Amino acid sequence: MQLTKKRKQVNTKVPIGKTYSLQEASSLLKDVNTAKFDASIDLHIRLGIDPRKADQAIRGVVNLPHGTGKTKRVLVFCNPDKEDEARQAGADHVGLQEYVEKVEKGWMDVDVIIATPSVMPKIAKLGKILGPRNLMPNPKSGTVTDNVADAVKEVKGGKIAFRVDKQGIIHASVGRVSFPKEKIYDNAHELIHTVIKMKPSSAKGTYLKSVTLASTMSPGIHVDTKTLMS
């Protein structure tokens, strides 16, 4: 792929092999962005774990102090007695059978799906569709609950779910390029230290192998992991 002149210029600001503190990376990221739109900022955390082992298949949730900068579209699967509660809390789509059928037909215009425990047997068949997209409601991520109002408000307020992939990497959005560097730092710091606290006792060797911060169209900025473990 041929690099644009602007991309070549910003690449010189991020020398190969150099690492930065999280504060430096959060600031530098704004200088090396080449997108003409408000690009997403993503954090990539490579862990020294074996995700094939159940106790090392890390997944969880974190409340980003400043949100992701993107309004999450929320679907709530529930019975009629919970529908008003979900709508008043800000859910974009609420219902059960109608949305089960829409998902089966390929509709996927949502970012987060919440379900009450009572309807889980009715949506279990959607697992093969929603699972690979990390959309299947799960108690561990707080998306299976009877308290749908709080769940919806948390998602709308900046709560995100994350999980390690087959390569042992966690990928998550932590903001937008338009965010001040302080907010980028706060969000990234919150996610990183949440992941650090979740280190499995069975994990051996180096836990944080690498941490990279990057916007949609910028070179990745490598964070010095030694500065994160203290």
Protein Blocks (a to p, Z undefined) as FASTA:
>chain_A
ZZdfklmmmmmmmcghiacdfklmmmmmmmmpcbfbdcdddddddddddfkbmklmccdd
dddfklnoiacdddddddfklmmmmmmnopabgcjklmmmmmmnopacbfbdcddfklmm
mmmmmmmmmmmnopaccfklopacfklmlmmmmmmnopacddddfkopacddebdfklcf
klmmmmmmmmmmmmmmmpcfklgcjfblbccdddfkbccddddfklmmZZ
